[in-house]
């Protein structure tokens, strides 16, 4: 049996289908890349948040040490 050659309409539909499949494929790849970039950004944000909390804790300790009342400290050992 011989297959009939596709009609111009069938060819046009086939071309459209192939183009749509390629677009979906590229969009899936772009979506995967964006998802990975978002996950990386969230992890970096979490690390930045941790660093900021440590820095704020250290700053609080420095402020406490700088503004501490000198009368609260014991006298130096040579007294």
N, C-alpha and C positions, 0 to 999 in steps of 0.2 A: 504494500500500500504506500502510495505517495502522499506526503503531507502537502496541503495547499500552502502557498506562501502567505504570510500574514498580510492582512489588508492594511492600508495606510492608517486607518483608525486604530487597529490593533498595535501597529508599530508605535504610534503616538502614545497609546496607553502604556505600552511596555517601557518606553523611554521615561514617561512620567513616573511610573512605578520605581524604576531604577534610581531616578533622581531623588524621589522621596526617601527611598531606603538609604541612600548615601547621606542625605540630610539628617535623618534619624541617627545614623551611625555617628556622624560628626557631633551631633548634639549630645549623644550619650557620652562620648569621649570628653566633651567640654564640661558636662555635668560632673563626671568623675573627677576631673582636674579641679573644678571649683570646690567640690566636696572635700578633696584632700587639702586644698589651700585654706578652706574654712577651719578644718580640724587643726591644721598647723597654727593658724592665727589664734584659735581658742587656747591651745596649749601654751603659746607664747604669752598670751594675756594672763593665763593662770600663773606662769612663772614670774611675770612682771608684778602681779599682785602679791605674790609671796615675797619678792624682793622689797616691794614698797612697805609691806607690813614690818619686815625686819628693820628697814631703815627708820621707820616711824618709832619703833620700839627703842632703837639706839638713840634717836634724837630725844626721845622722852628721858632716857637715862642721862644724856648729856645735859639737858635742861635742868634736871633735878640736881645734878652735881654742881652746875654753875650757879644756880639760885638757892642752894641750900644755905640755911642760916649757919653762920660760923660758930655760934654759941652751942649748936647741937653736936658739934664735933668734939671728940675728946682732945685734951691738950697734947701737944707733941711730947715725945718721950723725954726730952731734955728738961722738962719742968719738974 
